[in-house]
Amino acid sequence: MNTARLTVRLPPAELGFAKGYAKEHGISLTALILRYFERLRQNETQDIPEEVMPIAGIIPENTSVRSEYATHIENKHK
């Protein structure tokens, strides 16, 4: 696989977490980042069938229920 170098600047705590997570799971930090990108790519292409939407717990974006739910969650976790 062809690779390129990338510099990423993170807060020390976040970098420490990422390194610890990778070590606990026996993978490199590069592999962890690649897995994350793969997940992002899968979520972009993953379409949920219309029949599943009502039972999936997903609130459609074009409804007022979504904003009501968001307000409820914000108030709940204040």
GIDA-V448496 format. One line per field, one symbol per residue. ss: DSSP state (H for helix, E for strand, C for the rest). Layout:
ss=???
//
This chain:
ss=CCCCCCCCCCCHHHHHHHHHHHHHCCCCHHHHHHHHHHHHHHHHHCCCCHHHHCCCCCCCCCCHHHHHHHHHHHHHCC
//
